Amino acid sequence: RMVDLEAARLRVEQELGPIDILVANAGGSFTPPGPLEEITEEGWHASVEGNLTATFLTIKSILPGMKERKAGTILTISSSAARRANPRSPVPYAAAKAGIEILTQHLATQVGPFGIRVNCIAPETILTDRNRQWISEAVQRELIDAHPIRRLGTPEDVARTALFLASEEAGWITGIVVDVAGGATMV
């Protein structure tokens, strides 16, 4: 809800000052993979709301201050699920993440003149603590074999990409989607 985001933004800005870097990392998968006709309307809405709408509202809350200061960096988080069809990816999740990618590009064209850069990171399977428990070792091995680099991504892989895109070294980069996927999106 926008009112909750506004309250959070005000608390952060009172405590830490103006927000100049936003990582809009919203979402998750709210439906299992499966045929489209088996997806419930509720599951579809949950995926779109929890991913695309949450990203939109977060940016909407932070953007006016960045525009006023004529500076800022916004990073959105998509997924390799939006980059290619995969039977392991739930369709609503993939569609919502694809929406984040085009939102990123449209926003980059709108806010570039205000000195604001907007980019998107699209990770593949990341071996978080939760995923270590949730994904069996056998499935982890299958996923590793599907990556040309032959390992799963780590939170540090995504963090390093975000740090670069938020840095001045990336000052001429806007409107792109960076696959942090170990090459999996090209196979």
CYANA upper distance limits for C-alpha pairs under 8 A (distance plus 0.5 A):
  1 ARG  CA      5 LEU  CA      6.98
  1 ARG  CA     57 LEU  CA      8.17
  2 MET  CA      6 GLU  CA      6.56
  2 MET  CA     57 LEU  CA      6.77
  2 MET  CA     58 THR  CA      8.41
  2 MET  CA     61 SER  CA      7.88
  3 VAL  CA      7 ALA  CA      6.77
  4 ASP  CA      8 ALA  CA      6.73
  5 LEU  CA      9 ARG  CA      6.54
  5 LEU  CA     57 LEU  CA      8.10
  5 LEU  CA     58 THR  CA      7.06
  5 LEU  CA     61 SER  CA      7.14
  6 GLU  CA     10 LEU  CA      6.65
  6 GLU  CA     61 SER  CA      6.54
  7 ALA  CA     11 ARG  CA      6.79
  8 ALA  CA     12 VAL  CA      6.70
  9 ARG  CA     13 GLU  CA      6.57
  9 ARG  CA     61 SER  CA      7.75
  9 ARG  CA     62 ILE  CA      7.67
 10 LEU  CA     14 GLN  CA      6.49
 11 ARG  CA     15 GLU  CA      6.68
 12 VAL  CA     16 LEU  CA      6.21
 12 VAL  CA     17 GLY  CA      7.55
 12 VAL  CA     19 ILE  CA      8.49
 13 GLU  CA     17 GLY  CA      4.79
 13 GLU  CA     18 PRO  CA      5.62
 13 GLU  CA     19 ILE  CA      7.09
 18 PRO  CA     65 GLY  CA      7.95
 19 ILE  CA     62 ILE  CA      7.75
 19 ILE  CA     65 GLY  CA      8.19
 19 ILE  CA     66 MET  CA      7.93
 19 ILE  CA     72 GLY  CA      8.35
 20 ASP  CA     66 MET  CA      7.11
 20 ASP  CA     71 ALA  CA      7.45
 20 ASP  CA     72 GLY  CA      5.13
 20 ASP  CA     73 THR  CA      6.80
 21 ILE  CA     72 GLY  CA      6.28
 21 ILE  CA     73 THR  CA      5.30
 21 ILE  CA     74 ILE  CA      6.40
 21 ILE  CA     75 LEU  CA      8.35
 21 ILE  CA    166 ALA  CA      7.39
 22 LEU  CA     59 ILE  CA      8.37
 22 LEU  CA     62 ILE  CA      8.25
 22 LEU  CA     73 THR  CA      6.79
 22 LEU  CA     74 ILE  CA      5.27
 22 LEU  CA     75 LEU  CA      6.59
 23 VAL  CA     74 ILE  CA      6.49
 23 VAL  CA     75 LEU  CA      5.17
 23 VAL  CA     76 THR  CA      6.38
 23 VAL  CA     77 ILE  CA      8.12
 24 ALA  CA     55 THR  CA      6.20
 24 ALA  CA     58 THR  CA      7.10
 24 ALA  CA     59 ILE  CA      7.56
 24 ALA  CA     74 ILE  CA      7.81
 24 ALA  CA     75 LEU  CA      6.54
 24 ALA  CA     76 THR  CA      5.33
 24 ALA  CA     77 ILE  CA      6.95
 25 ASN  CA     55 THR  CA      7.62
 25 ASN  CA     76 THR  CA      6.63
 25 ASN  CA     77 ILE  CA      5.74
 26 ALA  CA     50 GLY  CA      7.11
 26 ALA  CA     51 ASN  CA      5.77
 26 ALA  CA     52 LEU  CA      8.27
 26 ALA  CA     54 ALA  CA      6.51
 26 ALA  CA     55 THR  CA      6.30
 26 ALA  CA     77 ILE  CA      7.77
 27 GLY  CA     47 SER  CA      7.94
 27 GLY  CA     50 GLY  CA      5.22
 27 GLY  CA     51 ASN  CA      4.60
 27 GLY  CA     52 LEU  CA      8.30
 27 GLY  CA     54 ALA  CA      7.85
 28 GLY  CA     47 SER  CA      7.74
 28 GLY  CA     50 GLY  CA      7.36
 28 GLY  CA     51 ASN  CA      7.17
 28 GLY  CA     93 TYR  CA      7.88
 29 SER  CA     47 SER  CA      6.72
 29 SER  CA     90 PRO  CA      7.71
 29 SER  CA     93 TYR  CA      6.09
 30 PHE  CA     43 GLY  CA      6.54
 30 PHE  CA     44 TRP  CA      8.48
 30 PHE  CA     46 ALA  CA      6.71
 30 PHE  CA     47 SER  CA      5.95
 30 PHE  CA     93 TYR  CA      7.91
 31 THR  CA     39 ILE  CA      7.92
 31 THR  CA     43 GLY  CA      6.08
 31 THR  CA     44 TRP  CA      8.10
 31 THR  CA     47 SER  CA      7.91
 31 THR  CA     90 PRO  CA      6.76
 31 THR  CA     92 PRO  CA      7.91
 31 THR  CA     93 TYR  CA      8.20
 32 PRO  CA     89 SER  CA      8.40
 32 PRO  CA     90 PRO  CA      6.13
 33 PRO  CA     87 PRO  CA      7.21
 33 PRO  CA     88 ARG  CA      6.24
 33 PRO  CA     89 SER  CA      5.97
 33 PRO  CA     90 PRO  CA      4.45
 33 PRO  CA     91 VAL  CA      7.34
 34 GLY  CA     38 GLU  CA      7.28
 34 GLY  CA     39 ILE  CA      7.89
 34 GLY  CA     87 PRO  CA      7.87
 34 GLY  CA     90 PRO  CA      7.03
 34 GLY  CA     91 VAL  CA      8.18
 35 PRO  CA     39 ILE  CA      7.52
 36 LEU  CA     91 VAL  CA      7.56
 39 ILE  CA     43 GLY  CA      6.96
 39 ILE  CA     44 TRP  CA      7.31
 40 THR  CA     44 TRP  CA      6.76
 41 GLU  CA     45 HIS  CA      6.67
 42 GLU  CA     46 ALA  CA      6.53
 43 GLY  CA     47 SER  CA      6.72
 43 GLY  CA     92 PRO  CA      8.08
 44 TRP  CA     48 VAL  CA      6.80
 44 TRP  CA     92 PRO  CA      5.80
 45 HIS  CA     49 GLU  CA      6.30
 46 ALA  CA     50 GLY  CA      6.21
 47 SER  CA     51 ASN  CA      6.45
 47 SER  CA     52 LEU  CA      8.37
 47 SER  CA     92 PRO  CA      6.25
 47 SER  CA     93 TYR  CA      6.00
 47 SER  CA     96 ALA  CA      7.09
 48 VAL  CA     52 LEU  CA      5.75
 48 VAL  CA     53 THR  CA      6.76
 48 VAL  CA     92 PRO  CA      7.36
 48 VAL  CA     93 TYR  CA      7.65
 48 VAL  CA     95 ALA  CA      8.33
 48 VAL  CA     96 ALA  CA      5.56
 49 GLU  CA     53 THR  CA      5.14
 49 GLU  CA     54 ALA  CA      6.55
 50 GLY  CA     54 ALA  CA      6.02
 51 ASN  CA     55 THR  CA      6.66
 51 ASN  CA     93 TYR  CA      8.13
 51 ASN  CA     96 ALA  CA      6.50
 51 ASN  CA     97 LYS  CA      7.21
 51 ASN  CA    100 ILE  CA      8.31
 52 LEU  CA     56 PHE  CA      6.67
 52 LEU  CA     96 ALA  CA      5.82
 52 LEU  CA     97 LYS  CA      7.13
 52 LEU  CA     99 GLY  CA      6.85
 52 LEU  CA    100 ILE  CA      6.17
 53 THR  CA     57 LEU  CA      6.59
 54 ALA  CA     58 THR  CA      6.58
 55 THR  CA     59 ILE  CA      6.72
 55 THR  CA     76 THR  CA      7.85
 55 THR  CA    100 ILE  CA      7.84
 56 PHE  CA     60 LYS  CA      6.53
 56 PHE  CA    103 LEU  CA      8.49
 57 LEU  CA     61 SER  CA      6.69
 58 THR  CA     62 ILE  CA      7.05
 59 ILE  CA     63 LEU  CA      6.19
 59 ILE  CA     74 ILE  CA      8.35
 60 LYS  CA     64 PRO  CA      7.90
 62 ILE  CA     66 MET  CA      7.33
 63 LEU  CA     67 LYS  CA      6.63
 64 PRO  CA     68 GLU  CA      6.61
 65 GLY  CA     69 ARG  CA      6.72
 66 MET  CA     70 LYS  CA      6.30
 66 MET  CA     71 ALA  CA      5.97
 66 MET  CA     72 GLY  CA      5.98
 66 MET  CA    116 ILE  CA      7.73
 67 LYS  CA     71 ALA  CA      7.10
 67 LYS  CA     72 GLY  CA      8.44
 67 LYS  CA    111 VAL  CA      7.99
 67 LYS  CA    114 PHE  CA      6.26
 67 LYS  CA    115 GLY  CA      8.40
 67 LYS  CA    116 ILE  CA      7.97
 70 LYS  CA    114 PHE  CA      5.23
 70 LYS  CA    115 GLY  CA      5.74
 70 LYS  CA    116 ILE  CA      7.30
 71 ALA  CA    114 PHE  CA      7.01
 71 ALA  CA    115 GLY  CA      5.28
 71 ALA  CA    116 ILE  CA      5.56
 72 GLY  CA    115 GLY  CA      7.29
 72 GLY  CA    116 ILE  CA      5.15
 72 GLY  CA    117 ARG  CA      6.98
 73 THR  CA    116 ILE  CA      6.06
 73 THR  CA    117 ARG  CA      5.36
 73 THR  CA    118 VAL  CA      6.40
 73 THR  CA    166 ALA  CA      6.56
 74 ILE  CA    116 ILE  CA      8.02
 74 ILE  CA    117 ARG  CA      6.72
 74 ILE  CA    118 VAL  CA      5.18
 74 ILE  CA    119 ASN  CA      6.98
 74 ILE  CA    166 ALA  CA      8.33
 75 LEU  CA    118 VAL  CA      6.30
 75 LEU  CA    119 ASN  CA      5.55
 75 LEU  CA    120 CYS  CA      5.89
 75 LEU  CA    121 ILE  CA      7.68
 75 LEU  CA    162 ALA  CA      7.78
 75 LEU  CA    165 LEU  CA      8.27
 75 LEU  CA    166 ALA  CA      8.18
 76 THR  CA    100 ILE  CA      7.65
 76 THR  CA    101 GLU  CA      8.39
 76 THR  CA    104 THR  CA      7.42
 76 THR  CA    118 VAL  CA      8.19
 76 THR  CA    119 ASN  CA      6.86
 76 THR  CA    120 CYS  CA      5.08
 76 THR  CA    121 ILE  CA      6.83
 77 ILE  CA     97 LYS  CA      8.40
 77 ILE  CA    100 ILE  CA      8.02
 77 ILE  CA    120 CYS  CA      6.06
 77 ILE  CA    121 ILE  CA      5.47
 77 ILE  CA    122 ALA  CA      6.48
 77 ILE  CA    123 PRO  CA      8.33
 78 SER  CA     82 ALA  CA      7.52
 78 SER  CA     97 LYS  CA      5.33
 78 SER  CA     98 ALA  CA      7.50
 78 SER  CA    100 ILE  CA      6.70
 78 SER  CA    101 GLU  CA      7.02
 78 SER  CA    120 CYS  CA      7.11
 78 SER  CA    121 ILE  CA      6.43
 78 SER  CA    122 ALA  CA      5.05
 78 SER  CA    123 PRO  CA      7.49
 79 SER  CA     83 ARG  CA      7.69
 79 SER  CA     94 ALA  CA      7.96
 79 SER  CA     97 LYS  CA      6.63
 79 SER  CA    121 ILE  CA      7.92
 79 SER  CA    122 ALA  CA      4.62
 79 SER  CA    123 PRO  CA      5.48
 79 SER  CA    124 GLU  CA      6.65
 80 SER  CA     84 ARG  CA      7.21
 80 SER  CA    122 ALA  CA      5.87
 80 SER  CA    123 PRO  CA      6.12
 80 SER  CA    124 GLU  CA      5.49
 80 SER  CA    179 ASP  CA      7.45
 80 SER  CA    181 ALA  CA      7.47
 80 SER  CA    185 THR  CA      7.07
 81 ALA  CA     85 ALA  CA      7.14
 81 ALA  CA     86 ASN  CA      7.35
 81 ALA  CA     89 SER  CA      6.41
 81 ALA  CA     93 TYR  CA      8.06
 81 ALA  CA     94 ALA  CA      5.41
 81 ALA  CA     97 LYS  CA      7.89
 81 ALA  CA    124 GLU  CA      8.03
 82 ALA  CA     94 ALA  CA      5.13
 82 ALA  CA     95 ALA  CA      6.92
 82 ALA  CA     96 ALA  CA      8.41
 82 ALA  CA     97 LYS  CA      5.97
 82 ALA  CA     98 ALA  CA      5.15
 83 ARG  CA     98 ALA  CA      7.83
 83 ARG  CA    185 THR  CA      7.19
 84 ARG  CA    185 THR  CA      7.13
 85 ALA  CA     89 SER  CA      8.06
 89 SER  CA     93 TYR  CA      7.75
 89 SER  CA     94 ALA  CA      7.14
 90 PRO  CA     94 ALA  CA      6.80
 91 VAL  CA     95 ALA  CA      6.55
 92 PRO  CA     96 ALA  CA      6.59
 93 TYR  CA     97 LYS  CA      6.63
 94 ALA  CA     98 ALA  CA      6.59
 95 ALA  CA     99 GLY  CA      6.74
 96 ALA  CA    100 ILE  CA      6.99
 97 LYS  CA    101 GLU  CA      7.06
 98 ALA  CA    102 ILE  CA      7.15
 99 GLY  CA    103 LEU  CA      6.54
100 ILE  CA    104 THR  CA      6.55
101 GLU  CA    105 GLN  CA      7.00
101 GLU  CA    120 CYS  CA      7.01
101 GLU  CA    177 VAL  CA      7.35
102 ILE  CA    106 HIS  CA      6.63
103 LEU  CA    107 LEU  CA      6.47
104 THR  CA    108 ALA  CA      6.60
104 THR  CA    118 VAL  CA      6.66
104 THR  CA    119 ASN  CA      6.69
104 THR  CA    120 CYS  CA      6.97
104 THR  CA    175 GLY  CA      6.76
104 THR  CA    176 ILE  CA      8.41
105 GLN  CA    109 THR  CA      7.06
105 GLN  CA    118 VAL  CA      7.92
105 GLN  CA    119 ASN  CA      8.01
105 GLN  CA    175 GLY  CA      5.10
105 GLN  CA    176 ILE  CA      7.42
106 HIS  CA    110 GLN  CA      6.96
106 HIS  CA    175 GLY  CA      8.28
107 LEU  CA    111 VAL  CA      6.57
107 LEU  CA    118 VAL  CA      7.38
107 LEU  CA    175 GLY  CA      8.37
108 ALA  CA    112 GLY  CA      6.15
108 ALA  CA    116 ILE  CA      8.07
108 ALA  CA    117 ARG  CA      6.64
108 ALA  CA    118 VAL  CA      5.53
108 ALA  CA    119 ASN  CA      7.99
108 ALA  CA    174 THR  CA      6.72
108 ALA  CA    175 GLY  CA      5.60
109 THR  CA    113 PRO  CA      8.47
109 THR  CA    175 GLY  CA      7.90
111 VAL  CA    115 GLY  CA      7.39
111 VAL  CA    116 ILE  CA      6.03
111 VAL  CA    117 ARG  CA      7.73
112 GLY  CA    116 ILE  CA      5.62
112 GLY  CA    117 ARG  CA      6.51
112 GLY  CA    174 THR  CA      8.46
117 ARG  CA    171 GLY  CA      8.28
117 ARG  CA    173 ILE  CA      7.74
117 ARG  CA    174 THR  CA      5.64
117 ARG  CA    175 GLY  CA      7.93
118 VAL  CA    174 THR  CA      5.80
118 VAL  CA    175 GLY  CA      6.11
118 VAL  CA    176 ILE  CA      8.32
119 ASN  CA    165 LEU  CA      7.89
119 ASN  CA    173 ILE  CA      8.27
119 ASN  CA    174 THR  CA      6.00
119 ASN  CA    175 GLY  CA      5.55
119 ASN  CA    176 ILE  CA      5.68
119 ASN  CA    177 VAL  CA      6.65
119 ASN  CA    178 VAL  CA      8.41
120 CYS  CA    175 GLY  CA      7.98
120 CYS  CA    176 ILE  CA      6.66
120 CYS  CA    177 VAL  CA      5.09
120 CYS  CA    178 VAL  CA      6.71
121 ILE  CA    158 VAL  CA      8.16
121 ILE  CA    161 THR  CA      8.16
121 ILE  CA    162 ALA  CA      8.02
121 ILE  CA    177 VAL  CA      6.13
121 ILE  CA    178 VAL  CA      5.36
121 ILE  CA    179 ASP  CA      6.69
121 ILE  CA    180 VAL  CA      7.32
122 ALA  CA    177 VAL  CA      7.08
122 ALA  CA    178 VAL  CA      6.37
122 ALA  CA    179 ASP  CA      5.29
122 ALA  CA    180 VAL  CA      6.34
122 ALA  CA    181 ALA  CA      7.95
123 PRO  CA    153 GLY  CA      8.34
123 PRO  CA    158 VAL  CA      7.53
123 PRO  CA    179 ASP  CA      6.42
123 PRO  CA    180 VAL  CA      5.02
123 PRO  CA    181 ALA  CA      5.86
124 GLU  CA    153 GLY  CA      7.51
124 GLU  CA    179 ASP  CA      8.20
124 GLU  CA    180 VAL  CA      6.84
124 GLU  CA    181 ALA  CA      5.01
124 GLU  CA    182 GLY  CA      8.11
124 GLU  CA    184 ALA  CA      7.94
125 THR  CA    152 LEU  CA      6.87
125 THR  CA    153 GLY  CA      6.77
125 THR  CA    181 ALA  CA      7.95
126 ILE  CA    131 ASN  CA      7.83
126 ILE  CA    152 LEU  CA      6.59
126 ILE  CA    153 GLY  CA      5.01
126 ILE  CA    154 THR  CA      5.67
126 ILE  CA    155 PRO  CA      6.92
127 LEU  CA    131 ASN  CA      6.02
127 LEU  CA    132 ARG  CA      6.44
127 LEU  CA    152 LEU  CA      6.69
127 LEU  CA    153 GLY  CA      6.40
127 LEU  CA    154 THR  CA      5.74
127 LEU  CA    155 PRO  CA      7.59
128 THR  CA    132 ARG  CA      6.64
128 THR  CA    154 THR  CA      7.16
128 THR  CA    155 PRO  CA      6.93
129 ASP  CA    133 GLN  CA      7.12
130 ARG  CA    134 TRP  CA      6.54
131 ASN  CA    135 ILE  CA      5.96
132 ARG  CA    136 SER  CA      7.94
135 ILE  CA    139 VAL  CA      6.76
135 ILE  CA    140 GLN  CA      6.83
136 SER  CA    140 GLN  CA      6.64
137 GLU  CA    141 ARG  CA      6.68
138 ALA  CA    142 GLU  CA      6.93
139 VAL  CA    143 LEU  CA      6.65
140 GLN  CA    144 ILE  CA      6.59
140 GLN  CA    152 LEU  CA      8.34
141 ARG  CA    145 ASP  CA      6.68
142 GLU  CA    146 ALA  CA      6.93
143 LEU  CA    147 HIS  CA      7.23
143 LEU  CA    152 LEU  CA      7.77
144 ILE  CA    150 ARG  CA      5.43
144 ILE  CA    151 ARG  CA      5.30
144 ILE  CA    152 LEU  CA      6.25
145 ASP  CA    150 ARG  CA      6.22
145 ASP  CA    151 ARG  CA      8.19
146 ALA  CA    150 ARG  CA      7.78
146 ALA  CA    184 ALA  CA      7.03
146 ALA  CA    187 VAL  CA      8.49
147 HIS  CA    151 ARG  CA      7.16
147 HIS  CA    152 LEU  CA      8.13
147 HIS  CA    181 ALA  CA      8.26
147 HIS  CA    182 GLY  CA      6.19
147 HIS  CA    183 GLY  CA      6.41
147 HIS  CA    184 ALA  CA      5.33
148 PRO  CA    182 GLY  CA      6.84
148 PRO  CA    183 GLY  CA      6.06
148 PRO  CA    184 ALA  CA      7.04
149 ILE  CA    182 GLY  CA      5.84
149 ILE  CA    183 GLY  CA      7.20
150 ARG  CA    182 GLY  CA      8.11
151 ARG  CA    182 GLY  CA      7.93
152 LEU  CA    182 GLY  CA      7.85
153 GLY  CA    157 ASP  CA      6.73
153 GLY  CA    158 VAL  CA      8.38
153 GLY  CA    180 VAL  CA      8.14
153 GLY  CA    181 ALA  CA      7.41
153 GLY  CA    182 GLY  CA      7.52
154 THR  CA    158 VAL  CA      7.45
155 PRO  CA    159 ALA  CA      6.64
156 GLU  CA    160 ARG  CA      6.46
157 ASP  CA    161 THR  CA      6.95
157 ASP  CA    180 VAL  CA      7.74
158 VAL  CA    162 ALA  CA      6.74
158 VAL  CA    180 VAL  CA      7.16
159 ALA  CA    163 LEU  CA      6.57
160 ARG  CA    164 PHE  CA      6.71
161 THR  CA    165 LEU  CA      6.70
161 THR  CA    180 VAL  CA      8.30
162 ALA  CA    166 ALA  CA      6.52
163 LEU  CA    167 SER  CA      6.61
164 PHE  CA    169 GLU  CA      7.36
164 PHE  CA    170 ALA  CA      6.88
165 LEU  CA    169 GLU  CA      8.19
165 LEU  CA    170 ALA  CA      5.80
165 LEU  CA    173 ILE  CA      8.15
166 ALA  CA    170 ALA  CA      7.37
167 SER  CA    171 GLY  CA      7.46
179 ASP  CA    185 THR  CA      7.99
181 ALA  CA    185 THR  CA      7.06
183 GLY  CA    187 VAL  CA      7.74
